[in-house]
Amino acid sequence: MSTLWRVAEVVSGVPETESSRTIGLRVDGLNGNLAGQHIDIRLTADDGYTAVRSYSVATAGMDEILEITVDELPDGEVSPYLVKDLLVGDQLEIRGPVGGWFVWRPTDPNPVQLIAGGSGIVPLMSMIRAHEASENSSPFRLLYSLKSPETGFYREELLTLGQESPKLSVDYFYTRKVPEGWPTTPKRLTAETLLASILPADTAPDIFICGQTVFVETVTEWLVEAGYPAASIKTERFGGTGGIR
């Protein structure tokens, strides 16, 4: 874990959706990252103005490469550049990876329930990948709430894992538009539908929730009211007004 600014080289850039992009970074001397950590990126303009933003790491490993997935904000200062203009071979100033609380470690023995809203899937994907690469056989379950299929990140990878991995089950919830042939119509996530799609409280899962603030706060409240211990719930949130809609 480093709190110093250092240089990262862009080694890849792959679109995830129409407004998002997964960016691979090589950081000399990086000794990997814990699943769930984030990095800070600092951009400096010609006039000296700087902007710093935090981005969750989507990968987990012990090498010098990490990936982030950036969703473009229409009025953002940093995300439009990262999604549209950054080129392979460019360099960025980064700090991290940092964070030791919202993380999953392969030595953790408990079952895990992951709950993601939109781009909140990114740090949870890091946990899924770390779990798949480990010898840890504890069950992982993901509930992924999306406006539509087109807004989902890591679609092919999650589809494959959901069908083939004995360690992961994936449940999708669509609030605006469903895939062709989907058995239900789009609808708001409710406490009832949430609780029907996650590990029950009596299995004592560790719970990780990530998404926009209203989404995270609402889901957390439902879980606590349903008897899940607050100490078992870890949350990470980002700005914006989106929620259970």
Residue pairs with C-beta under 8 A, 6 or more apart in sequence:
1 37
1 96
1 97
1 98
1 100
2 95
2 96
2 97
2 98
3 95
3 96
3 98
4 95
5 42
5 93
5 94
5 95
6 27
6 28
6 29
6 93
6 94
6 95
7 27
7 28
7 91
7 92
7 93
7 94
8 25
8 26
8 27
8 91
8 92
8 93
8 94
9 25
9 26
9 27
9 89
9 90
9 91
10 23
10 24
10 25
10 86
10 87
10 88
10 89
10 90
10 91
10 92
11 24
11 25
11 26
11 65
11 88
12 22
12 23
12 24
12 67
12 88
13 21
13 22
13 23
13 24
13 86
13 87
13 88
14 21
14 22
15 21
15 22
16 22
16 69
16 153
16 154
17 71
17 150
17 151
17 152
17 153
18 150
19 71
19 72
19 83
20 69
20 70
20 71
20 72
20 83
20 119
20 153
21 69
21 70
21 72
21 82
21 83
22 58
22 67
22 68
22 69
22 70
22 153
23 67
23 68
23 69
23 70
23 82
23 86
24 65
24 66
24 67
25 65
25 66
25 67
25 68
25 92
25 94
26 64
26 65
27 64
27 65
27 66
27 94
28 64
29 64
30 63
30 64
30 65
30 66
31 62
32 60
32 61
32 62
32 63
32 66
33 57
33 59
33 60
33 61
33 66
33 96
33 97
33 126
34 60
34 97
34 99
34 100
34 103
34 104
34 105
35 60
35 103
35 104
35 105
35 123
35 126
35 127
35 129
35 130
35 131
36 56
36 99
36 102
36 103
36 104
36 123
36 124
36 126
36 127
36 208
36 236
37 56
37 57
37 96
37 97
37 98
37 99
37 100
37 103
37 123
37 126
38 54
38 55
38 56
38 57
38 96
38 97
38 98
38 99
38 123
39 54
39 55
39 57
39 66
39 68
39 94
39 95
39 96
39 97
39 98
40 52
40 53
40 54
40 55
40 94
40 95
40 96
40 98
41 52
41 53
41 54
41 55
41 78
41 82
41 92
41 93
41 94
42 50
42 51
42 52
42 92
42 93
42 94
42 95
43 50
43 51
43 52
43 77
43 78
43 81
43 92
43 93
44 50
44 93
51 77
51 78
53 77
53 78
53 79
55 68
55 69
55 70
55 122
56 68
56 69
56 122
56 123
56 126
56 210
56 236
57 66
57 67
57 68
57 97
57 122
57 123
57 126
58 66
58 67
58 68
58 69
58 122
58 123
58 125
58 126
58 129
58 154
59 65
59 66
59 67
59 126
59 129
60 126
60 127
60 129
60 130
60 133
61 130
61 133
66 97
68 122
69 119
69 122
69 125
69 153
69 154
70 79
70 82
70 83
71 79
71 83
71 118
71 119
72 79
72 80
72 82
72 83
72 84
73 79
73 80
86 92
101 234
102 123
102 208
102 210
102 234
102 235
102 236
104 112
104 127
104 130
104 131
104 206
104 208
106 130
106 131
106 134
106 135
106 136
107 136
108 136
108 138
108 206
109 136
109 138
110 138
110 204
110 205
110 206
111 138
111 139
111 140
111 141
111 199
111 203
111 204
111 205
111 206
112 127
112 131
112 138
112 139
112 140
112 141
112 205
112 206
112 207
112 208
113 141
113 143
113 198
113 199
113 205
113 206
113 207
113 208
114 124
114 127
114 128
114 140
114 141
114 142
114 143
114 207
114 208
115 142
115 143
115 145
115 194
115 198
115 207
115 208
115 209
115 210
115 211
115 219
116 124
116 142
116 143
116 144
116 145
116 209
116 210
116 211
117 145
117 210
117 211
117 212
117 215
117 216
117 219
117 242
118 145
118 146
118 147
118 151
118 211
118 212
118 215
118 242
119 153
119 211
119 238
120 209
120 210
120 211
120 212
120 215
120 216
120 236
120 237
120 238
121 144
121 152
121 153
121 154
121 210
122 153
122 210
123 208
123 210
123 236
124 142
124 208
124 210
125 153
125 154
125 158
127 140
127 208
128 140
128 142
128 158
128 161
128 168
131 138
131 140
131 167
131 168
132 161
132 165
132 167
132 168
136 167
137 167
138 167
139 167
139 169
139 199
140 167
140 168
140 169
141 168
141 169
141 170
141 171
141 198
141 199
141 205
142 158
142 168
142 169
142 170
142 171
143 171
143 173
143 194
143 197
143 198
144 152
144 158
144 170
144 171
144 172
144 173
145 172
145 173
145 175
145 189
145 211
145 215
145 244
146 152
146 172
146 173
146 174
146 175
147 174
147 175
147 176
147 177
148 174
148 176
148 177
148 178
149 155
149 174
149 177
149 178
149 179
150 177
152 158
152 172
158 170
161 168
161 170
162 168
162 169
162 170
171 197
171 198
173 189
173 193
173 197
174 182
174 186
175 186
175 187
175 188
175 189
175 244
175 245
176 186
177 186
178 184
178 185
178 186
187 193
188 244
188 245
189 219
189 244
190 244
191 222
191 225
191 226
194 219
194 222
194 223
195 222
195 226
198 205
199 205
201 226
201 227
201 228
204 232
205 232
206 232
206 234
207 223
207 228
207 232
207 233
207 234
208 234
208 235
208 236
209 216
209 219
209 220
209 233
209 234
209 235
209 236
210 216
210 235
210 236
210 237
211 219
211 237
211 238
211 242
212 237
212 238
212 239
212 240
212 241
212 242
212 243
213 237
213 238
213 239
213 240
213 243
214 241
214 242
214 243
214 244
215 237
215 242
215 243
215 244
216 235
216 236
216 237
217 237
218 243
218 244
219 244
220 233
220 235
223 233
224 230
224 233
